[in-house]
Amino acid sequence: MSQHTPNELTTIFRRDRDLITRLKQEDGHYARLADEYHDVNREVHRIECEAQASSDEHTETLKKKRLALLDEITGIVSRARETA
């Protein structure tokens, strides 16, 4: 399996690295979302690399969950960026 996992938050929000680090430390809701996103993203990556078996339905459910988490995280980061 590749050492690089695509779609990590630090890659998606590369220019906001300090901001997402601060949010993870100071905002419990953001921290929970980021942790859940990380777990779901890693699972999707393992499935896509064929390191973990999964049904197509389960994979699609995970991808939808990852997208919903990313949407919520993006909203939090955008609001935090405006007030920074």
C-alpha positions as a Markdown table, in Angstrom:
| # | Residue | x | y | z |
|---|---|---|---|---|
| 1 | Met | 0.0 | 0.0 | 0.0 |
| 2 | Ser | 1.2 | 3.5 | -0.8 |
| 3 | Gln | 2.5 | 5.6 | 2.1 |
| 4 | His | 0.6 | 8.6 | 0.7 |
| 5 | Thr | -3.1 | 8.7 | 1.5 |
| 6 | Pro | -4.9 | 11.1 | -0.9 |
| 7 | Asn | -7.4 | 13.6 | 0.3 |
| 8 | Glu | -5.8 | 14.3 | 3.6 |
| 9 | Leu | -7.0 | 17.6 | 5.2 |
| 10 | Thr | -3.4 | 18.9 | 5.4 |
| 11 | Thr | -3.3 | 18.6 | 1.6 |
| 12 | Ile | -6.7 | 19.9 | 0.9 |
| 13 | Phe | -6.2 | 22.9 | 3.1 |
| 14 | Arg | -2.5 | 23.3 | 2.5 |
| 15 | Arg | -2.6 | 27.1 | 2.7 |
| 16 | Asp | -4.5 | 26.9 | 6.0 |
| 17 | Arg | -2.2 | 24.4 | 7.8 |
| 18 | Asp | -1.7 | 26.6 | 10.8 |
| 19 | Leu | -5.4 | 27.4 | 11.0 |
| 20 | Ile | -6.5 | 23.8 | 10.9 |
| 21 | Thr | -3.9 | 22.9 | 13.5 |
| 22 | Arg | -5.3 | 25.7 | 15.8 |
| 23 | Leu | -8.9 | 24.6 | 15.1 |
| 24 | Lys | -8.1 | 21.0 | 16.0 |
| 25 | Gln | -6.6 | 22.2 | 19.3 |
| 26 | Glu | -9.3 | 24.8 | 20.2 |
| 27 | Asp | -12.5 | 23.6 | 18.7 |
| 28 | Gly | -13.8 | 20.2 | 19.9 |
| 29 | His | -16.4 | 19.9 | 17.3 |
| 30 | Tyr | -13.9 | 20.5 | 14.5 |
| 31 | Ala | -11.5 | 18.1 | 16.1 |
| 32 | Arg | -14.1 | 15.3 | 16.2 |
| 33 | Leu | -15.0 | 16.0 | 12.5 |
| 34 | Ala | -11.4 | 16.0 | 11.5 |
| 35 | Asp | -10.7 | 12.7 | 13.3 |
| 36 | Glu | -13.8 | 11.1 | 11.8 |
| 37 | Tyr | -12.8 | 12.4 | 8.3 |
| 38 | His | -9.3 | 11.0 | 8.8 |
| 39 | Asp | -10.7 | 7.5 | 9.7 |
| 40 | Val | -13.2 | 7.4 | 6.8 |
| 41 | Asn | -10.6 | 8.7 | 4.3 |
| 42 | Arg | -8.1 | 6.0 | 5.4 |
| 43 | Glu | -10.7 | 3.3 | 5.1 |
| 44 | Val | -11.7 | 4.5 | 1.6 |
| 45 | His | -8.0 | 4.6 | 0.6 |
| 46 | Arg | -7.5 | 1.0 | 1.9 |
| 47 | Ile | -10.4 | -0.2 | -0.2 |
| 48 | Glu | -9.3 | 1.7 | -3.3 |
| 49 | Cys | -5.8 | 0.2 | -2.9 |
| 50 | Glu | -7.4 | -3.2 | -2.6 |
| 51 | Ala | -5.8 | -3.7 | 0.9 |
| 52 | Gln | -9.3 | -4.1 | 2.3 |
| 53 | Ala | -12.3 | -5.8 | 0.8 |
| 54 | Ser | -15.6 | -4.0 | 0.6 |
| 55 | Ser | -18.9 | -4.1 | -1.3 |
| 56 | Asp | -19.6 | -1.3 | -3.8 |
| 57 | Glu | -22.5 | -0.2 | -1.7 |
| 58 | His | -20.3 | 0.2 | 1.5 |
| 59 | Thr | -17.6 | 2.0 | -0.5 |
| 60 | Glu | -20.1 | 4.5 | -1.9 |
| 61 | Thr | -21.6 | 5.0 | 1.6 |
| 62 | Leu | -18.1 | 5.8 | 2.9 |
| 63 | Lys | -17.4 | 8.2 | 0.1 |
| 64 | Lys | -20.7 | 10.0 | 0.7 |
| 65 | Lys | -19.9 | 10.3 | 4.4 |
| 66 | Arg | -16.4 | 11.6 | 3.6 |
| 67 | Leu | -17.8 | 14.2 | 1.3 |
| 68 | Ala | -20.4 | 15.3 | 3.9 |
| 69 | Leu | -17.7 | 15.6 | 6.6 |
| 70 | Leu | -15.5 | 17.6 | 4.2 |
| 71 | Asp | -18.4 | 20.0 | 3.4 |
| 72 | Glu | -18.9 | 20.6 | 7.1 |
| 73 | Ile | -15.1 | 21.0 | 7.7 |
| 74 | Thr | -14.8 | 23.4 | 4.8 |
| 75 | Gly | -17.5 | 25.6 | 6.3 |
| 76 | Ile | -15.7 | 25.7 | 9.6 |
| 77 | Val | -12.4 | 26.5 | 8.0 |
| 78 | Ser | -13.9 | 29.2 | 5.8 |
| 79 | Arg | -15.6 | 30.9 | 8.7 |
| 80 | Ala | -12.4 | 30.7 | 10.8 |
| 81 | Arg | -10.4 | 32.1 | 7.9 |
| 82 | Glu | -12.8 | 35.1 | 7.7 |
| 83 | Thr | -12.3 | 35.9 | 11.4 |
| 84 | Ala | -8.5 | 35.3 | 11.5 |
